Amino acid sequence: MITLIDLSRSPKLSAYVSREFFERAESVLEKKGRILVYFNRR
């Protein structure tokens, strides 16, 4: 599954990580899954 999260419209935990990303990542990692994160830093 691929999910794009618009940081300008979601609550943030920091400048680069949204609350939604953190919650989903935690869920995947608990199930021994993998996560690939791409930061476009233009």
N, C-alpha and C positions, 0 to 999 in steps of 0.2 A: 504494500500500500504506500502511496506517495501522498503526503499532505503538505500543502504550502500554508504558512501562517504569516499573515500580514501584521508585522509588529506595530504599525501605526494605528491598528484598530483593536489590539488585544492588550489585556493587562500584562505588564512586564514585571519580571523579577529582577532583571538587570537590563543594560542597554542592548544585549544580544539574545536574551532568552525570555520567551513568554511563559506565562504560567501554564498555558495549554501544552506547550512543548515539554516542559518539565514533567507534567503529570503523565503524558503519553509515553515519554521516554522511560520514566520510572516503571510504568506498567509493562512495557516491552522487556526491559532488562530483568524484571522479576521473573519473567517466563523464559529467561535465558535466550532472548532474541537478540537481533543485531540492529544497530542504528547507524545510518550514514547521515552526517550533518554537513551541509554545504552552506558556507557563508559567502555571499556576494558582497565584497567590500570595495565598492567603487569609490 
